[in-house]
Amino acid sequence: MRIRWARPGRSPLVAACCAAALVLLGLENSYAVDYPTRPVHWVVGYPAGGTTDIIARLVGQWLSERLGQQFIIENKPGAGNNIGTQAVINAPPDGYTVLLVNPANAINATLYQKLPFNFLRDTAPVGGIMRVPNVMEVNPAVPAKTVAEFITYAKANPGKINWASSGNGTSVHLSGELFKIMTGVDLTHVPYRGAAPALTDLISGTVHVMFDNMPSSLPHIKAGTLRALAVTTAQRSGVLPDVPTVSETVPEYEASAFFGMAVPKGTPPEIIEKLNKEINAGLQNEKVKARLADLGGSLIPGTPEEFGKVVADETEKWANVIRTGNVPLE
């Protein structure tokens, strides 16, 4: 009797499995190519009206027009941006829930001792959008017109000057902490749930100073309801060219706010690539560029990997500030 051995790869079961895998792969690729087929929720961890919200709405409008589905801005404030971040991390990794990344995502990794997530591990970067300066500003009733005068005034009134922020873990918060460390002034931190309520109290005089993201404060500075003392970046801003930098008085001081998009870890790379491509296209569009330029920052287009490095570098920078200043979580 002659026994006929089956040739490798000819098993009906193996062939069926291979065929099924090819079908699934084709469906996945088709799914990514067709994306999005329904509205996308873009989560912002702060209330409407702040810089994160403004940027998300500008870029979200572009993405809606380009991709044919609405990018719905979903404000989820609370816990220093952590509520919104966790909502995205816990969402299905299908590209239909994305996050507006901001400095708090880098800062909170050290500021909060027991986060239920690790931002660098649990998200995938999509792309950068822009960096903006923060602006050191005071209520006009504060008797200081320069950074040097403010330092003198603060040292003469230790603990009596209320310093507002848009929340724990924001660049607005940490810019002030860095200023305290480098100048030795004693300010009382008053965190708010977003820039809008903080600015309301700053204008009314309930609080005295803030290191706010420029976009949300710029209209008030131009209207004269707030006085800009300095910008926090290493170079002066083209939007406020006559306003000096903090580093002109406090050497080596530098802080800025960065913004971009991230998705839950495990999101198909084809979807990430598609979103990255369209964000970069928006940053090259003259209309979008002009609207973002009005916010006073600089654009940071690039690959997902390049934006991931920005987030990692910022995480390390602010970890050093938090540890050096023994910054409390209030």
Residue frames as qw, qx, qy, qz and C-alpha x, y, z in Angstrom:
[[0.000, 0.890, 0.455, 0.000, 0.00, 0.00, 0.00],
 [0.414, 0.284, -0.015, 0.865, 1.33, 3.44, -0.91],
 [0.218, -0.752, -0.462, 0.417, 0.68, 6.18, 1.60],
 [0.311, 0.627, 0.206, 0.684, 0.22, 9.67, 0.12],
 [0.359, -0.450, -0.381, 0.724, 1.42, 12.41, 2.45],
 [0.153, 0.925, 0.347, 0.024, -0.36, 15.77, 2.26],
 [0.510, 0.407, -0.045, 0.756, 1.83, 18.56, 0.97],
 [0.268, -0.388, -0.404, 0.784, 2.58, 21.36, 3.44],
 [0.133, 0.262, -0.023, -0.956, 0.04, 24.15, 3.22],
 [0.327, -0.101, -0.706, -0.620, -2.59, 22.02, 1.43],
 [0.069, -0.321, -0.863, 0.383, -4.65, 21.27, 4.57],
 [0.095, -0.653, -0.556, -0.505, -8.22, 22.48, 4.04],
 [0.450, -0.781, -0.369, 0.227, -8.29, 23.83, 7.61],
 [0.471, -0.389, 0.107, 0.785, -5.05, 25.79, 7.13],
 [0.187, 0.279, 0.506, 0.794, -6.24, 27.14, 3.82],
 [0.226, -0.760, -0.553, -0.254, -9.54, 28.22, 5.34],
 [0.486, -0.710, -0.214, 0.462, -7.79, 29.98, 8.20],
 [0.400, -0.167, 0.276, 0.858, -5.46, 31.79, 5.82],
 [0.041, 0.500, 0.572, 0.649, -8.37, 32.88, 3.68],
 [0.349, -0.813, -0.465, 0.010, -10.24, 34.17, 6.74],
 [0.497, -0.548, -0.039, 0.672, -7.18, 36.10, 7.90],
 [0.281, 0.093, 0.417, 0.859, -6.83, 37.71, 4.48],
 [0.135, -0.686, -0.578, -0.421, -10.49, 38.70, 4.54],
 [0.455, -0.785, -0.320, 0.272, -10.16, 40.22, 8.01],
 [0.468, -0.324, 0.157, 0.807, -7.01, 42.05, 6.98],
 [0.143, 0.355, 0.521, 0.763, -8.79, 43.39, 3.94],
 [0.277, -0.790, -0.518, -0.176, -11.72, 44.52, 6.07],
 [0.505, -0.659, -0.157, 0.534, -9.38, 46.26, 8.52],
 [0.363, -0.105, 0.312, 0.872, -7.54, 48.07, 5.75],
 [0.022, -0.544, -0.582, -0.604, -10.84, 49.02, 4.13],
 [0.397, -0.784, -0.454, 0.142, -12.11, 50.22, 7.50],
 [0.454, -0.517, 0.016, 0.726, -9.06, 52.45, 7.89],
 [0.234, 0.135, 0.477, 0.836, -9.29, 53.76, 4.33],
 [0.167, -0.642, -0.598, -0.451, -13.02, 54.57, 4.72],
 [0.423, -0.582, -0.462, 0.518, -12.50, 56.19, 8.14],
 [0.223, 0.107, 0.758, -0.603, -14.36, 58.07, 9.41],
 [0.175, -0.332, -0.786, -0.491, -17.84, 56.78, 8.63],
 [0.372, -0.773, -0.508, -0.073, -19.49, 58.50, 11.60],
 [0.088, -0.922, 0.132, -0.352, -18.80, 61.56, 13.81],
 [0.671, 0.112, -0.494, 0.541, -15.56, 61.67, 15.80],
 [0.468, -0.863, -0.183, -0.047, -15.54, 62.89, 19.40],
 [0.507, 0.453, -0.329, 0.655, -12.58, 65.15, 20.18],
 [0.600, -0.686, -0.384, 0.148, -12.24, 65.35, 23.96],
 [0.215, 0.619, -0.256, 0.710, -10.92, 68.55, 25.57],
 [0.558, -0.313, -0.669, 0.377, -10.16, 68.30, 29.28],
 [0.128, -0.227, -0.288, 0.921, -11.20, 71.90, 30.02],
 [0.305, 0.688, 0.532, -0.387, -14.33, 74.06, 29.72],
 [0.484, 0.674, 0.373, 0.415, -15.17, 75.95, 26.55],
 [0.018, -0.996, -0.040, -0.080, -13.37, 79.25, 26.02],
 [0.538, -0.683, 0.393, 0.299, -9.80, 78.32, 26.94],
 [0.133, 0.649, -0.615, -0.428, -6.84, 77.80, 24.63],
 [0.272, -0.068, 0.953, 0.112, -7.27, 74.02, 24.37],
 [0.440, 0.567, 0.645, -0.263, -10.89, 74.49, 23.37],
 [0.308, 0.806, -0.118, -0.491, -10.11, 77.24, 20.84],
 [0.011, 0.504, -0.782, -0.368, -7.43, 75.16, 19.11],
 [0.344, 0.143, 0.928, -0.011, -9.58, 72.02, 19.02],
 [0.451, 0.683, 0.455, -0.351, -12.46, 73.92, 17.41],
 [0.242, 0.762, -0.356, -0.484, -10.24, 75.54, 14.77],
 [0.018, 0.362, -0.892, -0.270, -8.56, 72.29, 13.74],
 [0.389, 0.248, 0.859, -0.223, -11.74, 70.27, 14.26],
 [0.505, 0.686, 0.167, -0.497, -13.54, 72.40, 11.70],
 [0.249, 0.623, -0.633, -0.386, -10.77, 71.70, 9.18],
 [0.139, -0.140, 0.980, 0.023, -10.88, 67.95, 9.83],
 [0.493, 0.439, 0.629, -0.410, -14.67, 67.92, 9.53],
 [0.499, 0.716, -0.114, -0.475, -14.47, 69.56, 6.11],
 [0.184, 0.562, -0.765, -0.254, -11.63, 67.35, 4.89],
 [0.047, -0.102, 0.992, -0.062, -12.88, 63.99, 6.16],
 [0.419, -0.212, -0.580, -0.666, -16.61, 64.46, 5.63],
 [0.575, -0.513, -0.636, 0.037, -17.65, 63.68, 9.20],
 [0.249, -0.871, 0.039, -0.422, -18.21, 66.03, 12.10],
 [0.531, 0.083, -0.601, 0.592, -15.44, 66.31, 14.70],
 [0.456, -0.769, -0.313, -0.321, -17.51, 67.03, 17.79],
 [0.213, 0.447, -0.541, 0.680, -15.65, 68.95, 20.50],
 [0.708, -0.518, -0.462, -0.129, -16.54, 67.34, 23.82],
 [0.003, 0.642, -0.450, 0.621, -15.48, 69.35, 26.89],
 [0.825, -0.373, -0.424, 0.017, -14.78, 67.08, 29.89],
 [0.073, 0.703, -0.424, 0.566, -13.22, 69.31, 32.57],
 [0.782, -0.563, 0.078, -0.256, -12.10, 68.16, 35.99],
 [0.876, -0.371, 0.207, 0.227, -9.19, 66.75, 37.98],
 [0.211, -0.728, 0.431, 0.489, -6.65, 68.87, 36.18],
 [0.476, 0.505, -0.526, -0.491, -7.44, 67.42, 32.74],
 [0.130, -0.235, 0.962, -0.047, -7.33, 63.82, 34.00],
 [0.591, 0.322, 0.602, -0.430, -11.05, 63.11, 33.59],
 [0.623, 0.664, -0.123, -0.394, -10.98, 63.88, 29.89],
 [0.187, 0.580, -0.784, -0.119, -7.72, 62.00, 29.39],
 [0.331, -0.091, 0.915, -0.211, -8.99, 58.87, 31.12],
 [0.671, 0.456, 0.353, -0.467, -12.21, 58.96, 29.09],
 [0.560, 0.659, -0.407, -0.294, -10.16, 58.77, 25.89],
 [0.015, 0.449, -0.891, 0.063, -7.79, 56.09, 27.19],
 [0.440, 0.081, 0.828, -0.339, -10.79, 53.93, 28.18],
 [0.645, 0.507, 0.028, -0.571, -12.53, 54.43, 24.82],
 [0.894, 0.220, 0.366, 0.138, -12.39, 51.80, 22.05],
 [0.318, -0.531, 0.438, 0.652, -9.19, 52.23, 19.98],
 [0.538, 0.479, 0.656, 0.225, -11.09, 52.79, 16.76],
 [0.296, 0.140, 0.258, 0.909, -10.30, 56.43, 15.97],
 [0.183, -0.671, -0.516, -0.500, -13.71, 57.75, 16.98],
 [0.475, -0.869, -0.127, 0.050, -12.55, 59.20, 20.30],
 [0.638, 0.377, -0.174, 0.648, -9.44, 61.40, 20.22],
 [0.494, -0.716, -0.273, 0.412, -7.76, 63.71, 22.73],
 [0.242, 0.896, -0.106, 0.358, -6.55, 67.29, 22.54],
 [0.785, -0.195, -0.276, 0.520, -3.10, 66.84, 24.13],
 [0.026, -0.914, 0.063, -0.399, -1.87, 69.74, 26.23],
 [0.210, 0.581, -0.630, 0.471, 0.86, 70.41, 28.82],
 [0.657, -0.400, 0.387, -0.509, -1.15, 68.87, 31.65],
 [0.982, 0.107, -0.115, -0.103, -0.67, 65.46, 30.06],
 [0.630, 0.425, -0.465, 0.454, 3.09, 65.85, 30.55],
 [0.114, -0.540, 0.447, -0.704, 2.90, 67.57, 33.93],
 [0.777, -0.342, 0.117, -0.516, 0.38, 65.29, 35.63],
 [0.864, 0.159, -0.470, 0.084, 2.59, 62.24, 35.15],
 [0.458, 0.154, -0.577, 0.658, 4.66, 63.53, 38.08],
 [0.252, -0.348, 0.209, -0.879, 2.25, 65.90, 39.86],
 [0.826, -0.227, 0.017, -0.516, -0.29, 63.16, 40.58],
 [0.238, -0.476, 0.836, -0.132, 1.04, 60.23, 42.57],
 [0.405, 0.096, 0.903, -0.101, -1.66, 57.64, 41.77],
 [0.490, 0.360, -0.266, -0.748, -3.03, 58.16, 38.30],
 [0.806, 0.106, 0.545, -0.207, -5.09, 55.23, 36.94],
 [0.797, 0.575, 0.132, 0.133, -3.17, 55.47, 33.67],
 [0.509, -0.446, 0.321, 0.662, 0.28, 56.11, 32.25],
 [0.438, 0.775, 0.059, -0.452, -0.10, 58.68, 29.50],
 [0.147, 0.637, -0.659, -0.371, 3.00, 57.76, 27.49],
 [0.204, -0.097, 0.973, 0.050, 2.17, 54.06, 27.70],
 [0.341, 0.432, 0.797, -0.249, -1.60, 54.17, 27.21],
 [0.437, 0.796, 0.157, -0.389, -1.92, 56.60, 24.29],
 [0.673, 0.180, 0.426, 0.577, -0.55, 56.82, 20.78],
 [0.038, -0.588, 0.052, 0.806, 0.57, 60.23, 19.44],
 [0.584, 0.648, 0.482, 0.084, -1.08, 61.44, 16.24],
 [0.493, 0.479, 0.136, 0.713, 0.53, 64.79, 15.58],
 [0.271, -0.405, -0.291, 0.823, 1.46, 68.20, 16.92],
 [0.198, 0.847, 0.460, 0.179, -0.50, 71.36, 16.24],
 [0.214, 0.790, -0.094, 0.567, 1.22, 74.33, 17.87],
 [0.526, -0.288, -0.457, 0.657, 3.14, 75.85, 20.75],
 [0.053, -0.856, -0.206, -0.470, 1.99, 79.08, 22.36],
 [0.245, 0.293, -0.510, 0.771, 3.66, 81.35, 24.89],
 [0.352, -0.702, -0.586, 0.200, 2.14, 81.94, 28.26],
 [0.147, 0.634, -0.016, 0.759, 1.84, 85.57, 29.25],
 [0.366, -0.336, -0.586, 0.640, 2.50, 86.91, 32.74],
 [0.107, -0.547, -0.322, -0.765, -0.33, 89.34, 33.31],
 [0.161, -0.247, -0.652, 0.699, -1.81, 91.30, 36.20],
 [0.007, -0.833, -0.553, 0.002, -4.96, 93.14, 37.08],
 [0.323, 0.671, 0.027, 0.667, -4.33, 96.83, 36.25],
 [0.465, -0.842, 0.001, -0.273, -4.77, 97.72, 39.93],
 [0.873, -0.292, 0.004, 0.391, -1.56, 95.84, 40.77],
 [0.011, -0.969, 0.175, 0.175, 1.19, 98.51, 41.15],
 [0.550, -0.371, 0.618, 0.423, 3.72, 96.76, 38.91],
 [0.598, 0.711, -0.055, -0.367, 4.38, 97.51, 35.26],
 [0.466, 0.579, -0.668, -0.037, 7.45, 95.30, 34.81],
 [0.867, -0.127, -0.477, 0.066, 8.60, 91.88, 35.99],
 [0.436, 0.184, -0.498, 0.727, 11.24, 93.51, 38.21],
 [0.299, -0.324, 0.194, -0.876, 8.62, 95.76, 39.83],
 [0.825, -0.257, -0.292, -0.409, 6.34, 92.75, 40.37],
 [0.750, -0.002, -0.560, 0.352, 9.12, 90.79, 42.09],
 [0.148, 0.231, -0.414, 0.868, 9.79, 93.74, 44.40],
 [0.545, -0.289, -0.013, -0.787, 6.08, 94.14, 45.14],
 [0.865, -0.162, -0.435, -0.189, 5.63, 90.41, 45.80],
 [0.613, 0.056, -0.575, 0.539, 8.60, 90.24, 48.16],
 [0.075, -0.234, 0.328, -0.912, 7.16, 93.19, 50.08],
 [0.684, -0.098, 0.144, -0.708, 3.82, 91.33, 50.39],
 [0.145, 0.213, -0.964, -0.067, 4.68, 87.63, 50.92],
 [0.025, 0.271, 0.951, -0.147, 1.67, 85.33, 50.70],
 [0.237, 0.538, 0.395, -0.706, -0.74, 88.21, 50.04],
 [0.349, 0.436, -0.425, -0.713, -0.76, 88.04, 46.24],
 [0.764, 0.191, 0.569, -0.237, -3.26, 85.57, 44.76],
 [0.074, 0.434, -0.710, -0.550, -1.95, 83.80, 41.68],
 [0.794, 0.263, 0.267, -0.479, -4.56, 82.19, 39.44],
 [0.067, -0.273, 0.868, 0.410, -4.24, 79.18, 37.17],
 [0.664, 0.087, -0.348, -0.656, -6.59, 77.27, 34.90],
 [0.947, -0.213, -0.070, -0.232, -6.14, 74.21, 37.10],
 [0.602, -0.561, 0.558, 0.104, -3.62, 71.94, 38.76],
 [0.716, -0.008, 0.621, 0.319, -1.13, 70.49, 36.30],
 [0.522, 0.816, 0.229, 0.092, -1.62, 73.07, 33.57],
 [0.611, 0.282, -0.030, 0.739, 1.27, 74.96, 32.01],
 [0.162, -0.782, -0.063, -0.599, -0.38, 78.04, 33.53],
 [0.770, -0.636, -0.006, -0.057, 0.13, 76.46, 36.96],
 [0.872, -0.162, 0.072, 0.456, 3.67, 75.21, 36.39],
 [0.407, 0.620, 0.025, 0.670, 4.82, 78.45, 34.74],
 [0.355, -0.820, 0.076, -0.442, 4.00, 80.14, 38.02],
 [0.885, -0.443, 0.075, 0.124, 5.73, 77.44, 40.04],
 [0.764, 0.240, 0.038, 0.597, 8.86, 77.87, 37.93],
 [0.091, 0.767, -0.021, 0.634, 8.69, 81.64, 38.47],
 [0.641, -0.733, 0.067, -0.216, 8.43, 81.14, 42.24],
 [0.920, -0.186, 0.063, 0.339, 11.42, 78.78, 42.26],
 [0.642, 0.353, 0.078, 0.676, 13.62, 81.12, 40.21],
 [0.031, 0.683, -0.013, 0.730, 12.69, 84.39, 41.97],
 [0.308, -0.075, -0.724, 0.612, 11.97, 83.32, 45.54],
 [0.354, -0.226, 0.025, -0.907, 8.60, 85.10, 45.70],
 [0.103, 0.193, 0.913, -0.344, 5.75, 83.77, 47.86],
 [0.420, -0.026, -0.308, -0.853, 2.45, 83.68, 45.94],
 [0.506, 0.084, 0.726, -0.457, -0.84, 82.02, 46.93],
 [0.081, 0.030, -0.828, -0.554, -2.00, 79.62, 44.22],
 [0.550, 0.287, 0.444, -0.646, -5.72, 79.65, 43.34],
 [0.112, -0.029, 0.873, 0.474, -6.55, 76.90, 40.81],
 [0.578, 0.304, 0.141, -0.744, -9.71, 77.14, 38.70],
 [0.662, 0.214, 0.716, 0.061, -11.51, 74.70, 36.42],
 [0.546, 0.583, 0.433, 0.418, -10.33, 76.31, 33.22],
 [0.364, 0.063, 0.040, 0.928, -8.99, 79.62, 31.95],
 [0.135, -0.596, -0.427, -0.666, -12.35, 81.37, 31.51],
 [0.543, -0.769, -0.332, -0.064, -13.36, 81.51, 35.21],
 [0.661, -0.339, -0.084, 0.664, -9.79, 82.34, 36.23],
 [0.273, 0.262, 0.237, 0.895, -9.70, 85.27, 33.81],
 [0.294, -0.736, -0.433, -0.429, -13.07, 86.49, 35.08],
 [0.630, -0.712, -0.215, 0.223, -11.68, 86.72, 38.62],
 [0.587, -0.112, 0.090, 0.797, -8.40, 88.24, 37.42],
 [0.099, 0.498, 0.332, 0.795, -10.27, 91.00, 35.60],
 [0.448, -0.770, -0.346, -0.295, -12.47, 91.64, 38.65],
 [0.029, 0.698, -0.480, 0.530, -9.44, 91.83, 40.95],
 [0.885, -0.405, 0.051, -0.226, -10.30, 88.77, 43.05],
 [0.865, -0.168, 0.185, 0.436, -6.89, 87.38, 42.05],
 [0.110, -0.885, 0.151, 0.427, -3.87, 89.44, 41.05],
 [0.087, 0.627, -0.665, -0.396, -1.58, 87.64, 38.61],
 [0.898, 0.187, 0.374, -0.139, -1.73, 84.79, 36.10],
 [0.160, -0.462, 0.716, 0.499, 0.63, 83.07, 33.64],
 [0.721, 0.393, 0.437, -0.367, -2.08, 82.31, 31.12],
 [0.560, 0.213, 0.632, 0.492, -1.87, 80.77, 27.65],
 [0.067, -0.235, 0.164, 0.956, -1.74, 83.75, 25.32],
 [0.107, -0.300, -0.705, -0.633, -4.77, 82.93, 23.09],
 [0.307, -0.664, -0.681, -0.010, -7.35, 83.15, 25.86],
 [0.349, -0.660, -0.256, 0.614, -5.83, 86.32, 27.39],
 [0.367, 0.082, 0.350, 0.858, -4.92, 88.24, 24.24],
 [0.059, -0.686, -0.498, -0.527, -8.33, 89.93, 23.76],
 [0.474, -0.817, -0.302, 0.127, -8.29, 91.18, 27.36],
 [0.561, -0.354, 0.109, 0.740, -4.74, 92.50, 27.04],
 [0.243, 0.295, 0.438, 0.814, -5.62, 94.34, 23.86],
 [0.241, -0.760, -0.480, -0.366, -8.76, 95.75, 25.51],
 [0.084, 0.556, -0.368, 0.741, -6.72, 97.02, 28.45],
 [0.749, -0.521, -0.056, -0.405, -8.58, 95.02, 31.09],
 [0.896, -0.347, 0.078, 0.266, -5.36, 93.12, 31.83],
 [0.084, 0.909, -0.397, -0.098, -1.75, 94.31, 31.82],
 [0.952, 0.187, -0.132, 0.202, 0.87, 92.06, 30.21],
 [0.412, -0.829, 0.340, 0.167, 4.20, 92.13, 32.02],
 [0.050, -0.550, 0.780, 0.293, 6.07, 89.51, 29.98],
 [0.894, 0.188, -0.260, -0.313, 5.81, 86.40, 27.82],
 [0.766, -0.481, 0.423, -0.052, 7.24, 83.14, 29.08],
 [0.908, 0.350, 0.092, 0.212, 9.01, 81.93, 25.93],
 [0.662, -0.296, 0.143, 0.673, 12.70, 82.50, 25.24],
 [0.218, 0.149, 0.352, 0.898, 11.86, 84.94, 22.42],
 [0.284, 0.300, 0.257, -0.874, 9.35, 87.77, 22.27],
 [0.449, 0.458, 0.767, -0.009, 6.03, 87.10, 20.59],
 [0.169, 0.165, 0.466, 0.853, 5.21, 88.61, 17.23],
 [0.210, -0.694, -0.622, -0.295, 1.68, 89.25, 18.48],
 [0.395, -0.910, -0.114, 0.061, 2.94, 91.30, 21.46],
 [0.726, 0.424, -0.160, 0.518, 6.31, 92.54, 20.15],
 [0.009, 0.715, -0.262, 0.648, 6.66, 95.30, 22.77],
 [0.785, -0.546, 0.124, -0.266, 6.15, 92.92, 25.68],
 [0.105, 0.640, -0.755, 0.091, 9.48, 91.59, 27.01],
 [0.776, -0.058, -0.628, -0.034, 10.23, 88.00, 27.97],
 [0.725, -0.686, 0.000, -0.068, 10.43, 86.90, 31.59],
 [0.881, -0.066, 0.014, 0.468, 14.00, 85.78, 30.87],
 [0.329, 0.685, -0.047, 0.648, 15.04, 89.38, 30.20],
 [0.370, -0.721, 0.271, -0.520, 14.64, 89.86, 33.96],
 [0.778, -0.360, 0.490, -0.158, 14.95, 86.26, 35.20],
 [0.261, 0.573, -0.709, -0.319, 17.75, 84.67, 33.12],
 [0.120, 0.143, -0.974, -0.125, 17.06, 81.18, 31.68],
 [0.471, 0.280, 0.625, -0.556, 13.37, 81.23, 32.53],
 [0.315, 0.164, -0.632, -0.689, 11.34, 79.53, 29.75],
 [0.385, 0.239, 0.841, -0.296, 7.91, 77.94, 29.50],
 [0.376, 0.164, -0.422, -0.808, 5.44, 77.32, 26.73],
 [0.683, 0.142, 0.573, -0.430, 2.28, 75.35, 26.09],
 [0.088, 0.223, -0.820, -0.519, 2.15, 72.65, 23.40],
 [0.686, 0.238, 0.372, -0.578, -0.94, 71.15, 21.77],
 [0.232, 0.275, -0.826, -0.434, -1.63, 68.15, 19.55],
 [0.834, -0.055, -0.103, -0.539, -3.73, 65.03, 19.16],
 [0.045, -0.290, 0.950, -0.109, -3.49, 61.54, 20.64],
 [0.774, -0.085, -0.354, -0.519, -5.65, 58.41, 20.48],
 [0.824, -0.399, 0.348, -0.203, -6.02, 55.31, 22.67],
 [0.154, -0.486, 0.836, 0.202, -3.18, 52.81, 22.40],
 [0.445, 0.150, 0.882, 0.048, -3.99, 50.14, 19.85],
 [0.493, 0.710, 0.149, -0.479, -5.70, 52.45, 17.36],
 [0.832, 0.337, 0.333, 0.289, -4.93, 51.13, 13.83],
 [0.426, -0.397, 0.236, 0.778, -1.82, 52.80, 12.40],
 [0.240, 0.400, 0.596, 0.653, -3.68, 53.51, 9.15],
 [0.172, -0.870, -0.448, -0.113, -6.12, 55.73, 11.07],
 [0.475, -0.703, 0.008, 0.529, -3.30, 57.49, 12.91],
 [0.433, -0.057, 0.454, 0.776, -1.54, 58.10, 9.60],
 [0.105, 0.636, 0.588, 0.489, -4.71, 59.49, 8.03],
 [0.299, -0.902, -0.293, 0.107, -5.35, 61.89, 10.91],
 [0.524, -0.516, 0.184, 0.652, -1.71, 62.97, 10.96],
 [0.381, 0.229, 0.531, 0.721, -1.77, 63.66, 7.23],
 [0.025, -0.775, -0.500, -0.385, -4.88, 65.83, 7.49],
 [0.427, -0.832, -0.148, 0.323, -3.64, 67.76, 10.52],
 [0.501, -0.315, 0.321, 0.739, -0.39, 68.54, 8.71],
 [0.243, 0.472, 0.567, 0.629, -2.36, 69.59, 5.64],
 [0.201, -0.891, -0.402, -0.066, -4.35, 71.96, 7.81],
 [0.492, -0.701, 0.052, 0.515, -1.17, 73.50, 9.20],
 [0.398, -0.058, 0.477, 0.781, -0.16, 74.25, 5.60],
 [0.124, 0.713, 0.612, 0.319, -3.52, 75.75, 4.65],
 [0.211, 0.325, -0.070, 0.919, -3.29, 79.56, 4.51],
 [0.466, -0.585, -0.215, -0.628, -6.67, 80.13, 6.15],
 [0.835, -0.457, -0.298, 0.073, -5.99, 77.74, 9.02],
 [0.646, 0.052, -0.216, 0.731, -2.44, 79.06, 9.43],
 [0.010, 0.489, 0.007, 0.872, -3.72, 82.63, 9.66],
 [0.634, -0.603, -0.205, -0.438, -6.32, 81.76, 12.29],
 [0.859, -0.330, -0.249, 0.303, -3.78, 79.86, 14.38],
 [0.490, 0.277, -0.136, 0.815, -1.21, 82.66, 13.95],
 [0.264, -0.673, -0.096, -0.684, -3.71, 85.03, 15.57],
 [0.806, -0.550, -0.215, -0.038, -3.30, 82.96, 18.74],
 [0.130, -0.908, 0.381, -0.117, 0.33, 84.05, 18.98],
 [0.770, -0.374, 0.511, 0.084, 2.07, 80.69, 18.76],
 [0.193, 0.547, -0.706, -0.406, 4.19, 78.67, 16.34],
 [0.913, 0.129, -0.113, -0.370, 3.05, 75.59, 14.43],
 [0.317, -0.493, 0.810, -0.002, 4.62, 72.18, 15.10],
 [0.876, 0.285, -0.159, -0.355, 3.76, 69.89, 12.17],
 [0.029, 0.531, -0.847, 0.015, 5.48, 66.52, 11.89],
 [0.566, -0.007, -0.805, -0.181, 5.16, 62.77, 12.28],
 [0.758, -0.560, -0.220, -0.251, 3.44, 60.97, 15.15],
 [0.827, -0.138, -0.275, 0.471, 6.89, 59.95, 16.39],
 [0.302, 0.361, -0.137, 0.871, 8.10, 63.56, 16.45],
 [0.440, -0.594, -0.054, -0.671, 5.09, 64.65, 18.46],
 [0.878, -0.374, -0.298, 0.032, 5.61, 61.72, 20.82],
 [0.645, 0.080, -0.280, 0.707, 9.13, 63.02, 21.50],
 [0.086, -0.533, 0.044, -0.840, 7.73, 66.48, 22.30],
 [0.720, -0.545, -0.161, -0.397, 5.43, 64.94, 24.92],
 [0.886, -0.192, -0.279, 0.317, 8.23, 62.81, 26.39],
 [0.450, 0.287, -0.207, 0.820, 10.65, 65.77, 26.58],
 [0.295, -0.564, 0.006, -0.771, 8.03, 67.98, 28.24],
 [0.842, -0.443, -0.278, -0.137, 7.23, 65.22, 30.72],
 [0.769, -0.062, -0.284, 0.569, 10.87, 65.09, 31.79],
 [0.189, 0.443, -0.099, 0.871, 11.23, 68.89, 31.98],
 [0.469, -0.568, -0.029, -0.676, 8.24, 69.44, 34.24],
 [0.874, -0.319, -0.353, 0.099, 9.08, 66.42, 36.38],
 [0.577, 0.110, -0.303, 0.750, 12.32, 68.22, 37.29],
 [0.128, -0.463, 0.051, -0.875, 10.43, 71.42, 38.18],
 [0.731, -0.486, -0.246, -0.411, 7.89, 69.58, 40.33],
 [0.859, -0.230, -0.337, 0.308, 10.58, 67.67, 42.21],
 [0.431, 0.239, -0.231, 0.839, 12.89, 70.66, 42.64],
 [0.223, -0.391, 0.067, -0.890, 10.09, 72.92, 43.90],
 [0.018, -0.177, -0.912, 0.370, 8.34, 70.17, 45.86],
 [0.340, -0.112, -0.250, -0.899, 5.17, 71.34, 44.12],
 [0.315, 0.138, 0.816, -0.464, 2.04, 70.33, 46.06],
 [0.136, -0.342, -0.766, -0.527, -1.20, 69.11, 44.55],
 [0.154, 0.076, 0.416, -0.893, -3.85, 71.53, 45.82]]
